[in-house]
Amino acid sequence: MLLVNTDYISGKELKMLGMVSGAVVKKTTSEFGGQSRSLKAINGNPMDEKKKKDEEINDVRNEASIKMVKAAQKQGADAIINIRYTAAAISSDSYEVMMYGTAVKFVR
């Protein structure tokens, strides 16, 4: 499956199949928020905390991407174009990552 953030694929004629998306809601781990964060900054290594959070966010993005690709595969797509993603806080301890794009079939 080819994934691009452009609205075309050079050298390919495309048939649009429709929008596809993948969303993941994730609860943040307690070490990433509130008072615990302040204590970690004083007693621990704040860079370790940042690295863990970055890894967590990347994992969630990958999970959303996999869901989006599976939705496109169900439609028989060869690629997904114009891919975007959004992330939003849902509450003080959870967030959502959503990836979306247009599923397309190559015209042969």
PyRosetta script that sets phi, psi and omega in degrees:
from pyrosetta import init, pose_from_sequence

init()
pose = pose_from_sequence("MLLVNTDYISGKELKMLGMVSGAVVKKTTSEFGGQSRSLKAINGNPMDEKKKKDEEINDVRNEASIKMVKAAQKQGADAIINIRYTAAAISSDSYEVMMYGTAVKFVR")
pose.set_psi(1, 125.0)
pose.set_omega(1, 178.2)
pose.set_phi(2, -90.1)
pose.set_psi(2, 130.8)
pose.set_omega(2, -179.9)
pose.set_phi(3, -120.7)
pose.set_psi(3, 123.7)
pose.set_omega(3, 179.8)
pose.set_phi(4, -137.7)
pose.set_psi(4, 155.8)
pose.set_omega(4, 177.7)
pose.set_phi(5, -103.1)
pose.set_psi(5, 14.4)
pose.set_omega(5, 174.4)
pose.set_phi(6, -99.0)
pose.set_psi(6, 166.9)
pose.set_omega(6, -179.8)
pose.set_phi(7, -96.7)
pose.set_psi(7, 17.9)
pose.set_omega(7, 177.7)
pose.set_phi(8, -152.0)
pose.set_psi(8, 165.7)
pose.set_omega(8, 171.7)
pose.set_phi(9, -129.0)
pose.set_psi(9, 115.9)
pose.set_omega(9, -175.4)
pose.set_phi(10, -51.3)
pose.set_psi(10, 129.0)
pose.set_omega(10, 176.9)
pose.set_phi(11, 81.5)
pose.set_psi(11, 3.6)
pose.set_omega(11, -178.4)
pose.set_phi(12, -119.9)
pose.set_psi(12, 137.5)
pose.set_omega(12, 169.2)
pose.set_phi(13, -93.6)
pose.set_psi(13, 133.1)
pose.set_omega(13, -171.5)
pose.set_phi(14, -116.1)
pose.set_psi(14, 141.0)
pose.set_omega(14, 169.9)
pose.set_phi(15, -107.9)
pose.set_psi(15, 121.2)
pose.set_omega(15, -179.3)
pose.set_phi(16, -74.0)
pose.set_psi(16, 130.8)
pose.set_omega(16, 178.3)
pose.set_phi(17, -102.8)
pose.set_psi(17, -26.5)
pose.set_omega(17, 179.2)
pose.set_phi(18, 135.3)
pose.set_psi(18, 170.6)
pose.set_omega(18, -178.7)
pose.set_phi(19, -73.9)
pose.set_psi(19, 142.3)
pose.set_omega(19, 174.1)
pose.set_phi(20, -130.0)
pose.set_psi(20, 153.2)
pose.set_omega(20, -179.7)
pose.set_phi(21, -149.7)
pose.set_psi(21, 164.6)
pose.set_omega(21, 174.0)
pose.set_phi(22, -145.0)
pose.set_psi(22, 127.9)
pose.set_omega(22, -178.0)
pose.set_phi(23, -126.7)
pose.set_psi(23, 145.1)
pose.set_omega(23, 177.8)
pose.set_phi(24, -136.4)
pose.set_psi(24, 129.4)
pose.set_omega(24, 173.7)
pose.set_phi(25, -103.9)
pose.set_psi(25, 132.0)
pose.set_omega(25, -175.2)
pose.set_phi(26, -132.4)
pose.set_psi(26, 134.3)
pose.set_omega(26, 171.9)
pose.set_phi(27, -84.2)
pose.set_psi(27, 133.3)
pose.set_omega(27, 177.4)
pose.set_phi(28, -73.0)
pose.set_psi(28, 148.5)
pose.set_omega(28, 176.8)
pose.set_phi(29, -75.8)
pose.set_psi(29, 152.0)
pose.set_omega(29, -173.5)
pose.set_phi(30, -59.2)
pose.set_psi(30, -27.0)
pose.set_omega(30, -177.9)
pose.set_phi(31, -72.9)
pose.set_psi(31, -8.9)
pose.set_omega(31, -178.4)
pose.set_phi(32, -95.3)
pose.set_psi(32, -0.6)
pose.set_omega(32, -174.8)
pose.set_phi(33, -138.2)
pose.set_psi(33, 165.5)
pose.set_omega(33, 169.0)
pose.set_phi(34, 54.8)
pose.set_psi(34, -143.2)
pose.set_omega(34, -173.7)
pose.set_phi(35, -63.2)
pose.set_psi(35, -35.3)
pose.set_omega(35, -179.9)
pose.set_phi(36, -59.1)
pose.set_psi(36, -37.6)
pose.set_omega(36, 179.3)
pose.set_phi(37, -61.4)
pose.set_psi(37, -44.9)
pose.set_omega(37, 179.7)
pose.set_phi(38, -61.5)
pose.set_psi(38, -43.5)
pose.set_omega(38, 179.5)
pose.set_phi(39, -64.5)
pose.set_psi(39, -39.4)
pose.set_omega(39, 178.6)
pose.set_phi(40, -62.8)
pose.set_psi(40, -42.0)
pose.set_omega(40, -178.9)
pose.set_phi(41, -62.0)
pose.set_psi(41, -32.9)
pose.set_omega(41, -179.8)
pose.set_phi(42, -80.3)
pose.set_psi(42, -44.7)
pose.set_omega(42, -171.4)
pose.set_phi(43, -99.7)
pose.set_psi(43, -20.0)
pose.set_omega(43, -175.0)
pose.set_phi(44, -123.4)
pose.set_psi(44, -164.6)
pose.set_omega(44, 179.9)
pose.set_phi(45, -98.6)
pose.set_psi(45, 110.2)
pose.set_omega(45, -178.8)
pose.set_phi(46, -63.1)
pose.set_psi(46, -25.0)
pose.set_omega(46, 178.1)
pose.set_phi(47, -69.6)
pose.set_psi(47, -35.0)
pose.set_omega(47, 175.7)
pose.set_phi(48, -62.5)
pose.set_psi(48, -40.3)
pose.set_omega(48, 178.9)
pose.set_phi(49, -63.8)
pose.set_psi(49, -44.9)
pose.set_omega(49, 179.7)
pose.set_phi(50, -62.7)
pose.set_psi(50, -42.2)
pose.set_omega(50, 179.8)
pose.set_phi(51, -61.7)
pose.set_psi(51, -43.0)
pose.set_omega(51, 178.7)
pose.set_phi(52, -62.3)
pose.set_psi(52, -42.9)
pose.set_omega(52, -179.8)
pose.set_phi(53, -66.1)
pose.set_psi(53, -42.7)
pose.set_omega(53, 177.4)
pose.set_phi(54, -58.9)
pose.set_psi(54, -43.2)
pose.set_omega(54, 178.7)
pose.set_phi(55, -64.1)
pose.set_psi(55, -41.3)
pose.set_omega(55, 179.0)
pose.set_phi(56, -61.8)
pose.set_psi(56, -44.9)
pose.set_omega(56, -179.6)
pose.set_phi(57, -65.6)
pose.set_psi(57, -41.6)
pose.set_omega(57, 177.3)
pose.set_phi(58, -62.0)
pose.set_psi(58, -40.4)
pose.set_omega(58, 177.8)
pose.set_phi(59, -61.8)
pose.set_psi(59, -41.4)
pose.set_omega(59, 180.0)
pose.set_phi(60, -67.4)
pose.set_psi(60, -40.6)
pose.set_omega(60, 176.4)
pose.set_phi(61, -60.8)
pose.set_psi(61, -43.6)
pose.set_omega(61, 179.1)
pose.set_phi(62, -62.2)
pose.set_psi(62, -41.3)
pose.set_omega(62, 178.7)
pose.set_phi(63, -63.0)
pose.set_psi(63, -42.3)
pose.set_omega(63, 177.8)
pose.set_phi(64, -64.4)
pose.set_psi(64, -39.2)
pose.set_omega(64, 178.6)
pose.set_phi(65, -62.9)
pose.set_psi(65, -43.7)
pose.set_omega(65, 179.0)
pose.set_phi(66, -61.0)
pose.set_psi(66, -42.4)
pose.set_omega(66, 178.4)
pose.set_phi(67, -63.4)
pose.set_psi(67, -40.4)
pose.set_omega(67, 179.0)
pose.set_phi(68, -64.0)
pose.set_psi(68, -44.8)
pose.set_omega(68, 179.5)
pose.set_phi(69, -62.0)
pose.set_psi(69, -42.7)
pose.set_omega(69, 178.2)
pose.set_phi(70, -60.7)
pose.set_psi(70, -39.0)
pose.set_omega(70, 177.6)
pose.set_phi(71, -63.8)
pose.set_psi(71, -39.5)
pose.set_omega(71, 179.1)
pose.set_phi(72, -69.2)
pose.set_psi(72, -39.1)
pose.set_omega(72, 178.9)
pose.set_phi(73, -62.3)
pose.set_psi(73, -36.7)
pose.set_omega(73, 177.8)
pose.set_phi(74, -61.8)
pose.set_psi(74, -27.7)
pose.set_omega(74, 178.7)
pose.set_phi(75, -89.7)
pose.set_psi(75, -1.8)
pose.set_omega(75, -179.6)
pose.set_phi(76, 79.8)
pose.set_psi(76, 24.9)
pose.set_omega(76, -176.7)
pose.set_phi(77, -72.8)
pose.set_psi(77, 150.3)
pose.set_omega(77, 172.6)
pose.set_phi(78, -96.7)
pose.set_psi(78, -22.1)
pose.set_omega(78, -175.8)
pose.set_phi(79, -158.2)
pose.set_psi(79, 166.5)
pose.set_omega(79, 170.9)
pose.set_phi(80, -126.1)
pose.set_psi(80, 125.4)
pose.set_omega(80, -179.3)
pose.set_phi(81, -109.6)
pose.set_psi(81, 166.6)
pose.set_omega(81, 174.8)
pose.set_phi(82, 55.0)
pose.set_psi(82, 42.7)
pose.set_omega(82, -177.1)
pose.set_phi(83, -72.6)
pose.set_psi(83, 136.5)
pose.set_omega(83, 176.7)
pose.set_phi(84, -136.4)
pose.set_psi(84, 162.4)
pose.set_omega(84, 171.3)
pose.set_phi(85, -141.7)
pose.set_psi(85, 152.6)
pose.set_omega(85, 177.3)
pose.set_phi(86, -131.1)
pose.set_psi(86, 154.4)
pose.set_omega(86, 174.7)
pose.set_phi(87, -137.3)
pose.set_psi(87, 137.4)
pose.set_omega(87, -178.7)
pose.set_phi(88, -146.6)
pose.set_psi(88, 142.7)
pose.set_omega(88, 173.9)
pose.set_phi(89, -73.9)
pose.set_psi(89, 133.5)
pose.set_omega(89, 177.5)
pose.set_phi(90, -97.9)
pose.set_psi(90, -37.8)
pose.set_omega(90, 176.8)
pose.set_phi(91, -150.5)
pose.set_psi(91, -174.3)
pose.set_omega(91, -178.6)
pose.set_phi(92, -67.3)
pose.set_psi(92, -17.1)
pose.set_omega(92, -177.9)
pose.set_phi(93, -128.0)
pose.set_psi(93, 17.6)
pose.set_omega(93, 176.6)
pose.set_phi(94, -150.1)
pose.set_psi(94, 156.7)
pose.set_omega(94, 179.5)
pose.set_phi(95, -145.4)
pose.set_psi(95, 164.7)
pose.set_omega(95, 179.1)
pose.set_phi(96, -123.5)
pose.set_psi(96, 138.0)
pose.set_omega(96, 171.1)
pose.set_phi(97, -117.4)
pose.set_psi(97, 130.0)
pose.set_omega(97, 179.9)
pose.set_phi(98, -129.7)
pose.set_psi(98, 132.2)
pose.set_omega(98, 173.4)
pose.set_phi(99, -114.1)
pose.set_psi(99, 141.3)
pose.set_omega(99, 179.8)
pose.set_phi(100, -149.9)
pose.set_psi(100, 157.1)
pose.set_omega(100, 179.4)
pose.set_phi(101, -171.3)
pose.set_psi(101, -172.3)
pose.set_omega(101, -179.4)
pose.set_phi(102, -108.3)
pose.set_psi(102, 122.2)
pose.set_omega(102, 176.5)
pose.set_phi(103, -76.2)
pose.set_psi(103, 135.2)
pose.set_omega(103, -179.7)
pose.set_phi(104, -134.5)
pose.set_psi(104, 155.0)
pose.set_omega(104, 175.2)
pose.set_phi(105, -115.0)
pose.set_psi(105, 138.9)
pose.set_omega(105, 176.1)
pose.set_phi(106, -75.1)
pose.set_psi(106, 132.5)
pose.set_omega(106, 175.8)
pose.set_phi(107, -83.7)
pose.set_psi(107, 123.0)
pose.set_omega(107, -175.0)
pose.set_phi(108, -88.4)
pose.dump_pdb("model.pdb")
